[in-house]
């Protein structure tokens, strides 16, 4: 098999073979990955390297480069050149860089009132902060101007990639006017928070689709 691959490279004057690392949609962590193309490198013993090429259904996908025997250095150079010419390899928002070799400090998240629909006297106040190391968003909030029995809940929302809104967490349950909640953030949640696209939506019996919106604004 190794000889066949190298013969193909020589016949077409190629520096490397290029193919996707998987032949199907990548699996999320914990699920089995099927359709892998990486067995070609294992069965031939030829040097190969994978580079990130983007996302499929929100999951990272790679492209594999395979070269001839002992052409490892050339292969790394090709992969590095591709990486520098694209922006596919990015620092995930939930793995912050160290600041002078120290972990970043807590980030205060301001709560700013946005849309209001017939919510006379209803307000949400409190504190919110983000721990960038553990990637946890903490809330200590209270509703005013509404009875407990009228509250259906407070949800944390962010934009869905296909349009509309997606609920990230139920911060306050029905029948409550105060809540302390810690939300574990995903990379997508962090991107939305950093872009100012996250908000709390207060649901009441009078306005079950949302009485008021409170936007989250992380201050750096």
trRosetta pair geometry for C-beta under 8 A, 3 or more apart (Angstrom, degrees):
i j d omega theta_ij theta_ji phi_ij phi_ji
1 4 5.6 -53 -150 33 34 113
1 5 6.5 33 154 -18 66 103
1 40 7.9 -147 161 -152 128 70
1 43 5.6 -9 84 130 159 106
1 44 5.0 -115 112 -90 102 84
2 5 5.9 -57 -152 36 32 108
2 6 6.3 23 156 -11 67 109
2 44 4.2 134 -87 -162 73 84
2 45 5.9 -23 -87 47 133 94
2 46 6.0 157 -132 -46 91 99
2 69 7.4 50 -180 -57 124 110
3 6 5.9 -58 -143 43 31 107
3 7 6.0 36 155 -24 66 108
4 7 5.7 -53 -145 35 28 113
4 8 6.6 32 153 -21 61 103
5 8 5.7 -54 -155 32 32 112
5 9 6.7 33 149 -18 64 103
5 17 6.9 -76 -163 -21 102 145
5 40 7.5 123 -89 177 142 109
5 44 5.5 3 11 -130 147 155
5 46 6.1 -104 97 -23 146 156
5 66 7.0 -56 179 129 137 132
6 9 5.5 -49 -150 35 38 114
6 10 6.3 35 153 -16 68 106
6 46 7.4 -178 -60 -96 91 133
6 68 5.4 79 -122 -122 100 92
6 69 7.1 -20 -88 -7 137 92
7 10 5.8 -56 -146 40 32 109
7 11 6.0 35 156 -26 66 108
8 11 5.8 -51 -140 33 28 112
8 12 6.5 -3 169 9 62 110
8 14 7.4 -13 128 31 75 132
8 17 7.3 41 102 -77 124 119
9 12 6.9 -82 -151 51 21 87
9 14 4.7 -106 -144 66 66 98
9 15 7.7 -62 -160 113 109 1
9 16 7.5 -1 -122 -103 119 17
9 17 6.8 -93 -80 -43 97 90
9 67 7.6 97 -125 -152 156 47
9 68 6.0 -152 89 -64 160 97
10 13 7.4 21 -169 -76 31 41
14 17 6.8 65 133 -67 146 57
15 67 6.7 -30 157 -115 64 103
15 74 6.8 -127 -172 153 107 127
15 78 6.7 159 128 -81 129 144
16 65 4.6 9 162 -171 146 94
16 66 5.9 145 -165 66 86 38
16 67 4.7 -50 -99 -77 90 78
16 75 6.5 117 -96 -112 133 83
16 78 6.1 -175 -6 90 148 173
17 65 7.2 150 75 -157 50 45
17 66 4.5 -14 54 58 100 101
17 67 7.9 -168 17 -71 71 35
18 63 6.2 7 -169 171 93 112
18 64 7.3 162 -149 83 45 52
18 65 5.8 -12 -98 -101 74 69
19 37 5.5 -131 121 161 118 157
19 40 7.8 53 58 26 143 154
19 63 7.3 166 88 -160 22 72
19 64 5.7 -21 68 60 72 97
19 66 7.8 -7 22 3 100 112
20 23 6.3 132 82 -83 119 51
20 37 6.2 118 89 5 61 145
20 53 8.0 -95 -115 36 81 146
20 61 6.8 -18 -155 168 108 114
20 62 7.4 126 -162 88 61 52
20 63 6.0 -54 -105 -109 48 63
20 64 7.2 58 149 11 11 88
21 36 7.0 -29 158 -146 70 71
21 37 5.8 -155 -163 46 24 101
21 38 6.1 18 -157 -56 81 96
21 50 5.4 36 -81 -127 130 127
21 61 6.9 -176 43 -175 104 69
21 62 4.1 33 -9 76 138 98
21 63 6.7 -121 -25 -87 85 13
21 64 5.1 117 -82 -37 73 103
22 25 8.0 -42 115 86 128 10
22 26 5.8 129 48 -87 151 72
22 33 6.5 -93 -106 179 139 109
22 34 7.9 94 -157 91 112 39
22 35 5.0 78 -173 101 83 97
22 36 5.5 -41 -103 -100 78 48
22 37 6.4 -156 -87 -1 23 88
22 61 6.8 -107 43 -141 103 96
22 62 7.9 81 2 47 84 80
23 35 4.0 -126 56 180 81 111
23 36 7.8 -111 8 -34 83 5
23 37 6.1 107 -38 -53 93 102
24 34 6.2 5 41 90 144 86
24 35 3.8 124 4 22 105 164
25 56 5.6 -149 -133 128 74 122
25 57 5.5 23 -155 15 124 137
25 59 7.0 92 173 50 83 132
26 33 6.9 -16 -152 -126 63 110
26 56 6.1 123 11 62 95 111
26 57 7.8 -168 48 55 79 102
26 59 4.2 -151 78 123 113 127
26 60 6.7 -41 61 77 170 47
26 61 5.3 -157 -31 -87 126 82
27 31 4.0 -136 -177 91 119 108
27 32 6.4 -163 -94 87 175 29
27 33 4.6 -140 21 -88 122 70
27 34 7.6 88 -41 12 124 68
27 59 7.5 175 78 -168 11 162
28 31 5.4 66 58 15 69 118
28 59 6.3 -118 -80 -100 68 129
33 36 6.1 71 124 -59 107 104
36 39 6.4 102 107 -21 101 90
37 40 6.2 -13 167 1 74 113
37 64 6.3 -155 96 21 116 142
38 41 5.9 -43 -172 30 63 110
38 42 6.7 58 137 -15 78 105
38 48 7.6 171 -143 105 74 148
38 50 7.8 -35 -98 -62 110 127
38 64 6.7 176 -95 -86 71 153
39 42 5.3 -59 -149 43 46 112
39 43 5.7 37 157 -17 78 111
40 43 6.1 -62 -142 42 26 104
40 44 6.1 5 166 -2 64 116
40 48 7.6 108 91 -67 92 157
40 66 6.8 -66 113 -73 118 161
41 44 6.4 -67 -136 46 25 96
41 45 7.8 116 174 -60 55 6
41 46 6.1 -106 -132 68 66 75
41 47 7.7 -11 -146 167 110 12
41 48 3.8 -91 -101 14 135 142
41 64 7.3 -122 -37 -177 125 137
41 66 6.1 -148 -86 -107 93 117
42 45 7.9 22 -177 -66 23 46
44 66 7.8 65 66 -170 143 136
45 69 7.7 20 112 -102 96 96
46 66 5.4 66 111 -174 123 103
46 67 6.8 -169 170 75 106 41
46 68 6.8 -72 -144 -142 112 20
46 69 6.3 -91 -117 -69 75 61
47 66 7.1 156 90 -149 50 58
47 67 5.5 -18 74 56 101 92
47 68 7.9 8 33 79 98 27
47 69 7.5 127 -5 -122 93 30
47 70 7.8 162 -17 -34 128 9
47 71 6.3 -155 45 69 132 67
47 72 4.5 -153 -125 -90 161 75
47 75 5.2 -160 122 3 120 160
48 64 5.5 9 179 -177 117 106
48 65 6.4 167 -153 85 66 48
48 66 4.3 -20 -99 -96 98 80
48 67 7.6 170 -86 15 49 65
48 75 7.3 -127 -120 -165 20 149
49 64 7.2 160 82 -151 32 63
49 65 5.4 -12 59 57 82 97
49 75 5.4 142 3 150 120 111
49 76 6.5 128 -55 -88 164 56
49 79 4.8 -67 111 -60 137 151
50 62 4.2 29 178 161 112 142
50 63 6.9 151 -154 73 66 34
50 64 5.0 -34 -95 -94 77 71
50 65 7.7 176 -87 16 28 71
51 62 6.3 147 72 -157 29 89
51 63 5.5 -25 62 61 84 88
51 65 6.9 31 -3 -10 108 110
51 79 4.9 -173 -65 -149 119 90
51 82 5.3 54 158 94 170 132
51 83 6.0 -132 -147 -65 119 88
51 88 7.6 90 151 78 87 136
51 89 7.8 -79 -169 -49 79 117
52 60 5.9 -46 -135 -167 110 115
52 61 7.6 113 -150 79 65 39
52 62 5.6 -60 -96 -102 44 76
52 63 7.9 72 171 15 6 80
52 83 7.9 69 42 -111 85 89
52 88 4.3 -171 111 133 97 115
52 89 5.1 132 44 -74 129 77
53 61 6.1 -48 60 95 93 84
53 62 6.3 120 5 -143 90 26
53 63 4.5 69 -39 -20 133 110
53 86 7.7 -19 -127 145 53 168
53 88 5.6 -59 -128 -127 15 164
54 60 7.6 178 112 -140 24 59
54 61 6.4 -11 74 51 65 94
54 88 5.5 -86 -61 -123 54 113
55 58 5.7 2 174 -126 126 16
55 59 6.3 136 -157 60 81 27
55 60 5.9 -50 -99 -90 70 43
55 61 6.8 130 -130 7 20 88
56 59 5.9 -36 69 63 70 83
56 61 4.8 41 0 -29 111 135
58 161 7.0 -151 -68 -24 112 160
58 188 6.9 -13 -152 -70 126 130
65 75 5.9 165 113 -155 116 92
65 78 5.9 -170 -178 101 164 129
65 79 6.0 -150 30 -71 141 93
66 75 7.8 -7 -140 -122 18 130
67 71 4.0 -109 136 91 128 122
67 72 7.5 -178 65 -77 127 29
67 74 6.0 159 -148 85 165 107
67 75 4.4 -136 3 -72 133 108
67 78 7.8 147 -60 16 127 142
68 71 4.6 71 61 -3 77 131
71 74 4.6 -38 179 40 91 118
71 75 5.9 103 119 -30 82 95
72 75 5.5 -59 -151 34 32 115
72 76 6.4 30 155 -18 68 103
73 76 5.9 -52 -149 35 32 109
73 77 6.4 34 151 -20 64 106
74 77 5.6 -55 -150 36 33 115
74 78 6.5 35 152 -20 66 103
75 78 5.8 -52 -151 33 31 111
75 79 6.5 28 153 -16 64 107
76 79 5.7 -56 -147 39 33 111
76 80 6.1 33 154 -20 67 107
77 80 5.8 -54 -144 37 29 111
77 81 6.3 31 156 -20 63 106
78 81 5.8 -55 -148 35 29 111
78 82 6.5 29 154 -18 64 105
79 82 5.8 -54 -150 36 32 111
79 83 6.3 34 152 -21 65 106
80 83 5.6 -53 -148 35 32 113
80 84 6.3 28 156 -16 66 107
81 84 5.9 -57 -146 39 30 108
81 85 6.2 22 157 -15 64 113
82 85 5.9 -64 -145 41 29 107
82 86 6.3 -4 165 7 66 114
83 86 6.6 -78 -144 50 23 89
83 88 7.6 -101 -129 55 61 94
83 89 5.5 -2 -150 10 100 136
86 89 7.6 92 95 7 93 78
87 90 6.5 37 165 -65 80 102
91 95 6.5 -127 -179 79 83 96
91 97 6.8 -21 -163 -49 158 97
92 95 4.7 63 67 17 100 102
92 187 5.3 -73 -163 -116 105 122
93 96 7.9 11 -178 -71 42 73
93 187 5.8 127 44 -151 93 71
93 190 3.8 178 112 118 126 128
93 191 5.5 178 -3 -65 154 65
93 194 6.1 -129 -145 -13 139 144
94 135 4.3 24 -150 -103 103 144
94 185 6.4 -173 -101 101 118 100
94 186 7.3 -89 -45 175 149 26
94 187 5.2 -105 -1 -89 116 67
94 190 5.1 -171 -61 -21 83 156
96 103 7.7 90 83 -159 115 69
96 104 5.0 -54 128 7 149 134
96 132 4.5 28 -18 153 148 122
96 133 7.0 -79 40 -80 115 51
97 104 7.8 73 73 -42 53 115
98 101 5.4 22 149 -123 135 22
98 102 6.2 133 -170 51 91 25
98 103 6.5 -54 -120 -83 78 38
98 104 7.7 -152 -130 -36 33 74
99 102 5.6 -43 73 66 74 82
99 103 7.8 12 28 132 85 10
99 104 5.6 88 -5 -87 119 72
103 132 7.8 174 173 81 89 95
103 133 4.9 13 -170 -82 131 129
104 107 7.7 10 140 -48 117 98
104 132 4.8 -13 79 66 124 138
104 133 6.9 180 53 -51 78 84
106 129 5.2 14 172 172 115 125
106 130 6.9 154 -165 75 67 46
106 131 5.8 -35 -111 -95 82 62
106 132 7.7 177 -118 2 32 82
107 129 6.4 155 79 -165 48 71
107 130 4.3 -16 62 59 105 100
107 131 7.9 -168 22 -73 80 18
107 132 6.0 73 -13 -40 116 105
107 218 5.1 16 150 -161 128 107
107 219 6.9 170 -175 64 82 54
107 220 6.8 -21 -132 -98 111 53
108 128 7.8 102 -172 86 54 60
108 129 5.6 -39 -109 -107 44 88
108 218 7.5 142 86 -150 43 56
108 219 5.1 -16 76 49 94 108
109 128 4.0 -59 76 108 110 104
109 129 5.8 -177 10 -96 89 26
109 130 5.6 87 -43 -22 116 96
109 137 7.0 19 -12 -148 160 99
109 193 7.6 -51 -120 -166 129 116
109 216 5.2 -9 176 -165 118 96
109 217 6.7 145 -166 68 63 39
109 218 5.0 -32 -103 -91 79 65
109 219 7.4 -179 -98 8 27 75
110 128 7.8 -111 -15 56 3 103
110 216 7.5 141 73 -160 51 43
110 217 4.3 -24 60 66 101 101
110 218 7.7 -172 16 -80 74 14
110 219 5.9 68 -22 -31 106 110
111 124 6.9 -104 163 111 137 101
111 125 7.3 154 87 -137 139 36
111 126 6.7 48 5 64 160 72
111 127 7.8 -142 -8 -117 121 18
111 128 5.8 108 -54 8 103 120
111 141 7.5 134 -96 -108 164 112
111 200 7.3 -7 -140 16 108 128
111 214 5.1 5 -173 169 95 119
111 215 7.5 148 -157 73 44 45
111 216 6.7 -18 -100 -100 60 58
111 217 7.9 -166 -67 23 17 84
112 214 6.7 150 70 -166 34 65
112 215 4.7 -27 67 61 94 96
112 216 8.0 -174 24 -71 83 13
112 217 5.7 33 -3 -6 122 124
113 116 6.9 18 170 -56 113 108
113 123 7.1 -54 -87 -138 137 85
113 124 7.5 149 -92 47 92 88
113 212 6.5 -37 -148 179 96 121
113 213 7.5 116 -165 86 52 57
113 214 5.6 -36 -99 -108 50 74
113 215 7.7 55 144 14 1 81
114 199 6.3 -43 15 -134 142 145
114 212 7.5 140 62 177 65 74
114 213 4.0 -40 67 93 112 107
114 214 6.6 -176 10 -96 86 19
114 215 4.9 86 -43 -30 120 103
115 210 7.7 40 96 133 120 120
115 212 6.8 177 93 -151 60 48
115 213 4.4 48 42 19 88 117
116 119 5.0 -115 -164 42 89 111
116 122 8.0 163 -144 70 104 99
116 211 7.5 1 -150 153 61 65
116 212 5.0 0 -108 -111 71 91
116 213 7.8 -122 -60 26 48 71
117 207 5.8 141 91 -134 108 145
117 210 7.0 76 30 102 128 76
117 211 6.2 -135 62 -151 84 39
117 212 7.4 -164 24 -75 67 50
118 206 7.2 -127 115 143 112 117
118 207 6.4 160 72 -69 101 125
118 211 7.4 -93 77 -142 70 81
119 122 4.0 -77 174 48 99 123
119 145 7.9 95 164 111 82 132
119 202 7.5 90 -131 82 149 127
119 204 7.7 134 -116 15 100 141
119 207 6.6 -62 -75 7 95 152
119 211 4.1 108 -91 170 124 101
119 212 4.9 -104 60 -50 171 100
120 145 7.7 -140 117 176 48 134
121 144 7.8 -107 160 123 75 80
121 145 3.6 -180 140 -151 84 129
121 146 7.8 151 108 -50 95 68
122 143 7.0 -18 -161 -170 85 99
122 144 7.3 157 -150 85 38 55
122 145 4.4 -146 -87 94 38 121
122 146 5.2 39 -113 -44 99 112
122 202 6.9 -178 157 113 127 152
122 204 7.2 -96 -118 -38 156 151
122 211 5.7 -21 100 141 160 137
122 212 6.0 -169 109 -17 112 130
123 143 7.3 156 83 -155 43 55
123 144 5.0 -12 60 59 91 99
123 145 5.8 81 11 12 75 127
123 212 7.4 -22 -112 56 36 175
124 141 5.9 3 -176 -175 100 118
124 142 7.3 162 -152 81 57 40
124 143 5.6 -29 -98 -99 73 66
124 144 7.7 179 -83 18 26 76
124 154 7.2 117 -115 -120 141 141
124 200 6.5 -127 123 99 167 137
124 202 6.0 -165 -51 -61 127 132
124 212 6.7 -173 -4 91 108 130
124 214 5.0 -85 70 -50 132 150
125 141 7.0 160 87 -152 33 70
125 142 5.8 -21 66 61 81 88
125 144 6.7 15 9 -4 109 118
126 139 6.8 54 120 -177 138 77
126 140 5.1 -161 -174 101 114 60
126 141 3.5 -146 28 -108 158 50
126 142 5.4 138 -63 9 108 71
127 139 7.6 160 89 -154 54 41
127 140 4.9 7 54 56 91 102
127 141 7.6 -151 37 -71 42 61
128 137 6.8 5 -174 179 102 90
128 138 6.6 168 -151 87 54 57
128 139 5.1 -8 -104 -103 91 66
128 140 7.5 -169 -73 27 50 63
128 141 7.4 12 -60 -60 96 103
128 216 6.5 -80 106 -128 156 103
129 137 7.7 178 91 -152 35 53
129 138 5.2 -9 59 56 79 105
130 135 7.9 -11 -174 -145 95 36
130 136 7.4 169 -152 86 55 41
130 137 5.2 -20 -102 -103 81 72
130 138 7.5 -176 -83 17 31 76
130 185 7.7 8 -140 -17 107 150
130 193 7.2 126 -87 154 149 152
130 218 6.0 -19 10 -115 138 121
131 134 4.7 13 110 43 125 96
131 135 7.0 -67 90 -11 77 13
131 136 4.9 10 45 52 110 85
131 138 7.2 58 -15 -16 97 111
132 135 6.8 24 -158 -81 32 56
135 184 6.9 54 106 -162 91 64
135 185 4.8 -120 164 58 91 99
135 190 6.7 -60 -147 -69 107 127
136 182 5.3 0 179 -175 121 100
136 183 6.7 151 -162 73 66 44
136 184 5.8 -34 -105 -98 81 53
136 185 6.7 -175 -100 1 25 90
137 156 7.9 129 97 -141 143 161
137 182 7.3 151 77 -160 44 50
137 183 4.4 -20 63 62 98 103
137 185 5.5 84 -17 -52 105 114
137 189 7.8 -119 -13 149 135 129
137 193 7.2 -155 -87 -100 139 154
138 180 7.9 -6 -173 -170 87 80
138 181 7.4 169 -152 89 47 49
138 182 5.2 -14 -103 -106 76 75
138 183 7.7 -165 -73 21 30 72
139 171 5.5 7 55 -158 164 122
139 179 6.7 17 111 103 114 94
139 180 6.7 178 94 -147 67 38
139 181 4.6 2 54 55 109 90
139 182 7.7 -163 23 -74 71 33
139 183 7.3 44 -8 -10 107 106
140 179 7.9 -156 -137 97 34 48
140 180 5.1 5 -105 -108 74 85
141 154 7.1 -105 97 99 144 168
141 171 7.0 33 34 145 136 127
141 172 6.8 -94 79 -55 116 126
141 178 6.9 -175 98 -146 50 57
141 179 5.9 -4 59 57 87 82
141 181 8.0 -27 19 20 102 103
141 200 7.5 167 -119 -135 171 170
142 177 6.3 34 -162 141 72 79
142 178 4.3 -9 -106 -103 82 91
143 146 5.4 -39 146 48 122 114
143 151 6.4 148 51 -97 164 133
143 154 7.5 -169 -59 -55 118 129
143 172 7.5 139 -27 151 115 170
143 177 4.5 -110 56 -155 97 74
143 178 7.2 -138 19 -64 70 51
143 202 6.7 127 -109 -134 122 132
144 177 7.7 91 -73 -178 37 117
146 150 5.1 -122 -177 79 97 124
146 151 6.0 106 128 -64 127 90
146 177 6.8 176 82 -113 89 108
146 204 6.2 -109 -145 -111 144 134
147 150 4.8 89 63 2 82 107
147 151 7.7 -146 96 -17 46 85
147 177 7.9 -90 178 -67 20 128
148 151 5.9 -55 -158 19 38 113
148 175 5.3 37 163 -169 95 55
148 176 6.5 9 -143 -98 95 11
148 177 5.3 -91 -90 -28 76 103
149 175 6.5 12 -101 -116 40 75
149 205 7.9 -13 131 -14 70 139
150 204 5.2 11 150 -160 92 102
150 205 5.0 -105 -151 20 66 106
150 206 6.7 6 -167 -10 116 95
151 154 7.8 -31 -169 -35 112 84
151 172 7.2 -57 167 131 132 119
151 174 6.1 169 109 -148 75 48
151 175 6.2 -163 70 -45 98 12
151 176 6.1 -100 98 58 146 46
151 177 6.2 -175 -31 -79 153 65
151 202 7.8 -67 -136 -170 90 92
151 203 7.6 91 -170 85 58 65
151 204 6.0 -49 -107 -108 41 74
152 174 5.1 -20 -151 -106 36 98
152 203 4.0 -70 75 118 112 104
152 204 5.9 178 5 -109 94 15
152 205 6.3 139 -46 -58 104 57
152 208 6.0 58 -8 -124 167 76
153 170 5.9 -43 -172 -155 132 101
153 171 8.0 129 175 55 84 62
153 172 5.8 166 -158 92 56 71
153 173 5.8 -29 -108 -146 94 24
153 174 5.2 -45 -52 -60 86 66
153 203 5.1 8 59 52 72 116
154 170 7.6 115 76 -169 51 57
154 171 4.8 -55 100 70 99 102
154 172 3.7 43 29 36 106 109
154 179 7.1 -160 44 27 125 143
154 200 5.5 6 178 -176 106 109
154 201 7.0 166 -155 78 58 43
154 202 5.3 -18 -105 -103 88 62
154 203 7.0 -169 -82 17 36 78
155 167 4.9 -53 -178 -133 130 109
155 168 7.9 136 171 44 83 61
155 169 7.1 168 -157 87 64 43
155 170 5.7 -38 -104 -107 77 56
155 171 6.6 157 -119 11 19 87
155 200 7.2 156 79 -154 37 59
155 201 5.2 -16 60 56 88 96
155 203 6.9 39 -2 -16 101 117
156 167 7.0 99 70 -163 54 64
156 168 4.6 -59 103 62 102 103
156 169 4.5 15 38 52 119 86
156 170 7.9 -133 13 -66 81 13
156 171 5.3 93 -35 -39 98 114
156 183 6.3 -12 26 -98 165 164
156 198 6.6 3 -176 -174 91 108
156 199 7.8 177 -149 93 54 30
156 200 5.9 -33 -96 -97 62 67
157 165 4.6 13 -179 177 128 121
157 166 6.6 148 -153 73 76 37
157 167 5.6 -45 -96 -99 78 50
157 168 6.6 173 -104 3 21 87
157 198 7.0 164 83 -151 45 61
157 199 6.0 -19 60 64 91 74
157 200 7.7 138 15 -112 81 19
157 201 5.6 26 -3 -9 127 119
158 165 7.1 146 75 -154 22 77
158 166 6.0 -30 68 63 72 89
158 168 5.6 51 3 -41 106 120
158 188 7.3 149 107 139 148 91
158 189 6.3 -170 -17 -122 159 60
158 192 3.7 34 -151 166 130 168
158 193 7.7 -62 -98 -48 128 64
158 197 5.8 74 -149 116 81 96
158 198 4.9 -28 -87 -98 92 79
159 163 8.0 -44 -172 -137 92 21
159 164 7.7 139 -153 89 62 33
159 165 6.3 -63 -107 -106 39 59
159 166 7.2 34 132 15 15 91
159 192 6.4 180 29 -122 80 119
159 197 5.3 -53 -4 169 108 130
160 163 6.2 -18 80 70 99 26
160 164 5.0 -1 34 76 124 80
160 165 6.2 153 -13 -149 94 5
160 166 4.2 113 -75 -36 91 106
167 170 7.3 23 172 -61 127 68
168 183 6.8 61 129 -172 109 138
168 185 7.9 7 -178 -119 136 67
168 189 5.5 100 -134 -110 141 116
168 198 7.4 -21 5 -134 147 113
169 181 7.2 154 141 157 131 135
169 183 4.5 -125 -12 -120 168 119
170 173 6.5 57 149 -83 119 66
171 179 6.0 134 147 102 74 144
171 181 4.7 -165 -151 48 69 161
171 183 7.1 -46 -94 -56 89 123
171 200 6.4 -50 31 -126 152 111
172 176 5.2 -141 -176 85 95 121
172 178 7.7 -151 -125 135 123 10
172 179 3.9 -156 -101 -10 86 149
172 181 7.2 -119 -61 -28 57 137
173 176 5.3 76 65 2 72 126
173 179 7.3 137 11 -96 69 133
176 179 5.7 72 136 -61 142 99
183 189 7.8 -147 138 -178 117 156
185 189 4.1 -140 -157 92 84 131
185 190 5.2 98 148 -56 130 83
185 193 7.1 -40 -138 -8 143 142
186 189 4.7 104 49 3 70 102
186 190 7.2 -132 96 -4 40 86
187 190 5.7 -55 -150 35 33 111
187 191 6.5 36 152 -21 66 103
188 191 5.7 -50 -149 33 33 113
188 192 6.5 31 154 -16 64 106
189 192 5.8 -60 -153 38 31 109
189 193 6.2 30 152 -19 68 108
189 198 7.3 53 -165 -88 73 136
190 193 5.6 -53 -143 38 33 111
190 194 6.1 30 160 -16 67 108
191 194 6.0 -57 -144 40 26 107
191 195 6.2 16 158 -11 62 114
192 195 5.9 -65 -145 44 28 106
192 197 4.3 -94 -162 76 79 106
192 198 5.0 100 128 -55 103 92
193 196 7.8 39 177 -67 30 24
193 197 7.5 -90 -60 51 19 69
193 198 4.8 -10 -91 1 64 138
193 216 6.1 -46 -136 107 85 129
193 218 6.0 64 155 -24 99 125
194 218 6.6 -40 -103 41 51 137
196 215 7.0 24 -173 177 83 119
196 216 7.6 -167 -138 84 50 64
196 217 6.1 19 -119 -109 97 74
198 215 7.5 119 88 -157 52 61
198 216 4.6 -23 91 43 101 124
199 213 4.8 15 157 -174 143 100
199 214 6.0 156 -167 75 87 41
199 215 4.7 -44 -102 -100 102 52
199 216 6.2 -164 -95 -2 41 81
200 213 7.1 149 77 -160 52 50
200 214 4.3 -10 56 58 103 101
200 216 7.2 97 -20 -47 84 98
201 210 4.6 -52 -171 -122 111 112
201 212 7.7 176 -148 88 48 43
201 213 5.7 -18 -100 -103 71 72
201 214 8.0 -163 -69 23 29 72
202 210 6.8 99 63 -154 50 61
202 211 4.9 -53 95 54 99 99
202 212 4.9 15 36 51 120 82
202 213 7.8 -147 12 -73 80 28
202 214 7.3 62 -27 -9 102 105
203 207 7.2 -137 -147 101 46 74
203 208 5.8 33 -168 -152 99 45
203 209 7.5 151 -122 42 92 4
203 210 6.1 -45 -87 -86 70 47
203 211 6.9 151 -116 -3 19 89
204 207 5.1 46 55 45 94 77
204 208 7.1 -107 78 -73 39 45
204 211 4.8 28 13 -38 113 136
205 208 6.6 11 -134 -66 27 90
206 211 6.8 58 79 -93 96 119
207 210 6.1 -61 143 83 108 26
207 211 3.8 128 66 -80 137 75
210 213 6.7 24 173 -61 124 82
